[in-house]
Amino acid sequence: MPDDALAAIYGFMQGSTIEYVVDRKEDDQKEVESRTATTLAEYNIAYNYRDTWDVIDADGHTLTRRERNILLNHLRQSRYSFTEEERSKQYEDQWESFIDALEEKLCVIKKGDDFVSDYTLTTDDFTLLFKYLIIYDWRNATGDFLVNDIIDWFMSLMDTSAETIPSNARIHPDDRTIGDEIRHDFVRMTVYKFLHGDRNVMDTYWRSYQDHLTFVFYLTDKAHPFITSDQPSMLIENNDGKKEHILIATPTLLVSTAKKISRMNIKFYMLMRKPSILIM
């Protein structure tokens, strides 16, 4: 786990000592090993054995059972909070103003009014919209449709992926099996790395989308709204078996994607004089 993530989760525990027990199997013999954690990285390793913790804080006080449970509940709630905060800061806090301005431009373009520079769709608009498409697709614990296919295949090779994790041993309460936990942690770490500019699968998606796709916008009115949800971006499979990535941006705007054709150039956007988008 990155240093800033460790600091965000365990920083308040600096100076504490955790004593815990690890069960190990060697040559079909079960062995018990006592360990001590005194650094942020060691706290994170010890978290997997948190039910055996004895915690001595920086003042030398040994936490009672009740105090330890309060500590563990805090860690459970705050774990990976840095990802949520960073995503909000970089994207979600600006989403409403961005999409409102974009929809306003689209409405002007659809009317076919004379050219107005303030209502030109820019490269920056499309670059950011592709990022929102990816970010919102990965916002839930299961992540992306295609990546899930790969993870499902990987899980099929693991005999233990379907094993149930005892409720008191789960890092995330909703992850019922070992496979659930592996998937959830992969999604969280992938999003974290994308938010910090690392080249990973989300970054590859974003760049590939920009290179090979363009947008199709569907506008409606308030009397016939699109159905919005907590997962506005998703990859769907049409009746012909082809996949389509959609984003239900607002009750009156649905964003879809399509393969570029030669006359569609997302590097340059005019109104309807040189179309690079389709507005239905």
C-alpha positions as CSV (number, residue, x, y, z in Angstrom):
1,M,0.0,0.0,0.0
2,P,1.4,3.5,-0.9
3,D,2.9,5.6,1.9
4,D,0.2,8.3,1.7
5,A,-2.5,5.7,2.0
6,L,-0.9,4.2,5.0
7,A,-0.6,7.6,6.6
8,A,-4.3,8.3,5.9
9,I,-5.5,5.1,7.5
10,Y,-3.0,4.4,10.3
11,G,-1.2,7.8,10.9
12,F,-3.1,8.5,14.1
13,M,-1.7,5.3,15.6
14,Q,1.9,6.4,15.2
15,G,3.9,5.3,18.2
16,S,1.5,2.5,19.1
17,T,2.6,-1.2,19.4
18,I,0.4,-4.0,18.2
19,E,1.0,-7.5,19.4
20,Y,-0.8,-10.2,17.5
21,V,-0.8,-13.9,16.6
22,V,-0.4,-15.6,13.3
23,D,-1.5,-19.2,12.6
24,R,0.7,-21.0,10.2
25,K,0.7,-24.4,8.6
26,E,4.0,-26.2,7.9
27,D,4.2,-29.9,7.0
28,D,0.6,-30.3,8.0
29,Q,1.5,-29.0,11.4
30,K,-0.3,-25.9,12.8
31,E,2.0,-23.5,14.4
32,V,1.3,-20.2,16.3
33,E,3.7,-17.3,15.9
34,S,3.6,-14.1,17.9
35,R,4.5,-10.9,16.1
36,T,4.8,-7.2,16.9
37,A,3.9,-4.2,14.7
38,T,5.3,-0.8,15.3
39,T,5.3,0.9,11.9
40,L,2.5,2.0,9.6
41,A,3.4,-0.7,7.0
42,E,3.5,-3.3,9.8
43,Y,0.1,-2.1,11.1
44,N,-1.3,-2.8,7.7
45,I,0.0,-6.4,7.7
46,A,-1.3,-6.9,11.2
47,Y,-4.7,-5.8,10.1
48,N,-5.3,-9.3,8.6
49,Y,-4.9,-10.7,12.1
50,R,-6.8,-8.0,13.9
51,D,-8.9,-10.4,16.0
52,T,-5.8,-11.3,18.0
53,W,-4.6,-7.7,18.6
54,D,-3.3,-6.4,21.9
55,V,-2.7,-2.7,21.4
56,I,-0.5,-0.5,23.5
57,D,-0.9,3.2,22.6
58,A,1.9,5.8,22.5
59,D,1.3,6.6,26.1
60,G,1.8,3.1,27.2
61,H,-1.9,2.4,27.8
62,T,-3.1,-1.1,26.9
63,L,-6.4,-0.8,25.1
64,T,-9.4,-2.6,26.7
65,R,-11.5,-4.9,24.6
66,R,-14.1,-2.1,24.1
67,E,-11.4,0.4,23.1
68,R,-9.9,-2.1,20.7
69,N,-13.2,-2.7,19.1
70,I,-13.8,1.1,18.7
71,L,-10.3,1.3,17.1
72,L,-11.0,-1.6,14.7
73,N,-14.4,-0.1,13.7
74,H,-12.7,3.2,12.9
75,L,-10.1,1.5,10.8
76,R,-12.8,-0.5,8.9
77,Q,-14.7,2.7,8.2
78,S,-11.7,4.8,7.2
79,R,-9.9,2.1,5.1
80,Y,-9.4,3.4,1.6
81,S,-11.1,6.7,2.4
82,F,-8.2,8.4,0.7
83,T,-9.5,7.0,-2.7
84,E,-13.0,8.5,-2.1
85,E,-11.6,11.8,-1.1
86,E,-9.2,12.1,-4.0
87,R,-11.9,11.0,-6.5
88,S,-14.3,13.7,-5.1
89,K,-11.6,16.4,-5.2
90,Q,-10.4,15.6,-8.8
91,Y,-13.7,14.8,-10.5
92,E,-17.0,14.4,-8.6
93,D,-17.0,17.9,-7.0
94,Q,-16.8,19.5,-10.5
95,W,-19.1,17.0,-12.2
96,E,-22.4,19.0,-11.9
97,S,-21.0,22.3,-13.3
98,F,-19.1,20.4,-16.1
99,I,-22.1,18.4,-17.3
100,D,-24.6,21.3,-17.0
101,A,-22.3,23.5,-19.2
102,L,-21.8,20.6,-21.7
103,E,-25.6,20.0,-21.9
104,E,-26.2,23.7,-22.5
105,K,-23.7,23.6,-25.4
106,L,-25.4,20.6,-26.9
107,C,-28.8,22.2,-26.7
108,V,-27.5,25.2,-28.6
109,I,-25.8,23.0,-31.2
110,K,-29.0,21.0,-31.7
111,K,-31.0,24.1,-32.4
112,G,-28.6,24.8,-35.3
113,D,-28.2,28.5,-34.4
114,D,-25.4,30.6,-35.9
115,F,-21.9,29.8,-34.7
116,V,-21.2,31.0,-31.2
117,S,-17.7,30.4,-29.9
118,D,-18.7,29.9,-26.3
119,Y,-20.8,26.9,-27.4
120,T,-18.1,25.0,-29.3
121,L,-17.3,21.5,-28.0
122,T,-13.6,21.5,-27.3
123,T,-10.9,18.8,-27.1
124,D,-10.8,19.4,-23.3
125,D,-14.6,18.7,-23.1
126,F,-14.1,15.3,-24.7
127,T,-11.0,14.4,-22.8
128,L,-12.7,15.0,-19.5
129,L,-15.9,13.3,-20.5
130,F,-14.0,10.2,-21.4
131,K,-12.4,10.3,-17.9
132,Y,-15.8,10.7,-16.3
133,L,-17.1,7.7,-18.3
134,I,-14.2,5.6,-16.9
135,I,-14.3,7.0,-13.3
136,Y,-18.0,6.4,-12.8
137,D,-17.8,3.0,-14.4
138,W,-15.2,2.0,-11.7
139,R,-17.0,3.7,-8.8
140,N,-18.7,0.6,-7.5
141,A,-16.9,-2.3,-5.8
142,T,-17.2,-4.7,-8.8
143,G,-15.5,-2.4,-11.2
144,D,-15.6,-2.7,-15.0
145,F,-17.6,-5.2,-17.1
146,L,-14.7,-6.4,-19.2
147,V,-12.2,-6.5,-16.4
148,N,-14.7,-8.5,-14.4
149,D,-14.7,-11.2,-17.1
150,I,-10.9,-11.5,-16.7
151,I,-11.2,-11.6,-12.9
152,D,-13.9,-14.2,-13.1
153,W,-11.7,-16.3,-15.3
154,F,-8.8,-15.9,-12.8
155,M,-11.1,-16.8,-9.9
156,S,-12.2,-20.0,-11.7
157,L,-8.6,-21.2,-11.3
158,M,-8.6,-20.6,-7.5
159,D,-10.0,-23.4,-5.4
160,T,-10.5,-21.0,-2.5
161,S,-12.2,-18.0,-4.3
162,A,-15.7,-19.1,-3.2
163,E,-14.8,-19.8,0.4
164,T,-16.8,-17.6,2.8
165,I,-14.9,-15.2,5.1
166,P,-16.1,-15.2,8.7
167,S,-17.9,-11.9,9.3
168,N,-15.4,-10.8,12.0
169,A,-12.4,-11.4,9.6
170,R,-13.7,-9.3,6.7
171,I,-11.7,-6.2,5.7
172,H,-14.9,-4.9,4.0
173,P,-18.1,-6.1,5.6
174,D,-19.9,-6.6,2.2
175,D,-17.1,-8.9,0.9
176,R,-18.5,-12.4,1.7
177,T,-16.0,-14.6,0.0
178,I,-12.2,-14.6,-0.7
179,G,-13.0,-13.8,-4.3
180,D,-15.1,-10.8,-3.4
181,E,-12.3,-9.4,-1.3
182,I,-9.7,-9.9,-4.0
183,R,-11.9,-8.2,-6.6
184,H,-12.7,-5.3,-4.3
185,D,-9.1,-4.7,-3.4
186,F,-8.1,-4.8,-7.0
187,V,-10.7,-2.2,-8.0
188,R,-9.7,0.1,-5.1
189,M,-6.0,-0.1,-5.9
190,T,-6.6,0.4,-9.6
191,V,-8.7,3.6,-9.0
192,Y,-6.1,4.9,-6.6
193,K,-3.3,4.5,-9.1
194,F,-5.4,6.1,-11.9
195,L,-6.1,9.1,-9.6
196,H,-2.4,9.5,-9.0
197,G,-1.4,9.4,-12.7
198,D,-0.1,5.8,-12.8
199,R,-0.3,3.9,-16.1
200,N,-2.7,1.1,-15.4
201,V,-5.8,-0.6,-16.8
202,M,-8.0,2.4,-16.3
203,D,-5.5,4.7,-18.0
204,T,-5.2,2.2,-20.9
205,Y,-9.0,2.3,-21.2
206,W,-9.1,6.1,-21.2
207,R,-6.4,6.4,-23.9
208,S,-7.9,3.7,-26.0
209,Y,-11.4,5.3,-25.8
210,Q,-9.9,8.6,-27.0
211,D,-8.1,7.0,-29.9
212,H,-10.9,4.8,-31.2
213,L,-14.3,6.2,-30.0
214,T,-16.4,9.2,-30.3
215,F,-19.6,10.3,-28.5
216,V,-23.3,10.1,-29.4
217,F,-25.5,12.4,-27.3
218,Y,-29.2,11.8,-26.7
219,L,-31.2,14.7,-25.5
220,T,-34.7,14.5,-24.1
221,D,-37.1,16.7,-22.1
222,K,-38.1,16.7,-18.4
223,A,-41.4,15.1,-19.3
224,H,-39.6,12.0,-20.7
225,P,-36.5,11.7,-18.5
226,F,-33.8,9.0,-18.5
227,I,-33.7,6.8,-15.4
228,T,-30.7,7.8,-13.3
229,S,-29.0,5.6,-10.7
230,D,-26.0,5.3,-8.4
231,Q,-24.1,3.7,-11.3
232,P,-24.6,6.2,-14.2
233,S,-21.8,4.7,-16.3
234,M,-21.9,1.1,-17.6
235,L,-21.0,-1.2,-20.4
236,I,-24.1,-2.8,-21.8
237,E,-24.6,-5.6,-24.4
238,N,-27.0,-4.9,-27.2
239,N,-29.3,-7.4,-28.9
240,D,-26.8,-7.9,-31.7
241,G,-24.1,-8.9,-29.1
242,K,-22.1,-5.7,-29.5
243,K,-21.1,-3.8,-26.4
244,E,-21.8,-0.1,-25.9
245,H,-20.6,2.1,-23.1
246,I,-23.2,4.6,-21.9
247,L,-23.4,7.3,-19.3
248,I,-26.7,8.6,-18.0
249,A,-25.4,12.0,-17.3
250,T,-28.6,13.8,-16.3
251,P,-32.3,13.1,-16.5
252,T,-32.3,14.8,-19.9
253,L,-28.9,13.7,-21.3
254,L,-27.6,10.3,-22.1
255,V,-24.1,9.9,-23.5
256,S,-23.2,6.9,-25.6
257,T,-20.1,5.9,-27.5
258,A,-19.5,4.7,-31.1
259,K,-16.5,3.7,-33.2
260,K,-14.9,6.6,-35.0
261,I,-15.2,6.8,-38.8
262,S,-12.9,8.8,-41.0
263,R,-15.1,11.9,-41.0
264,M,-15.2,11.9,-37.2
265,N,-12.2,13.7,-35.8
266,I,-12.3,14.2,-32.0
267,K,-9.2,16.4,-32.1
268,F,-11.2,19.3,-33.6
269,Y,-14.8,20.3,-33.0
270,M,-17.0,22.8,-34.8
271,L,-20.8,23.0,-34.4
272,M,-22.6,21.1,-37.1
273,R,-20.5,22.5,-40.0
274,K,-17.9,19.7,-39.5
275,P,-19.7,17.1,-37.5
276,S,-17.7,14.9,-35.1
277,I,-20.6,14.0,-32.9
278,L,-24.1,12.7,-33.4
279,I,-26.9,14.5,-31.4
280,M,-30.2,12.5,-31.5
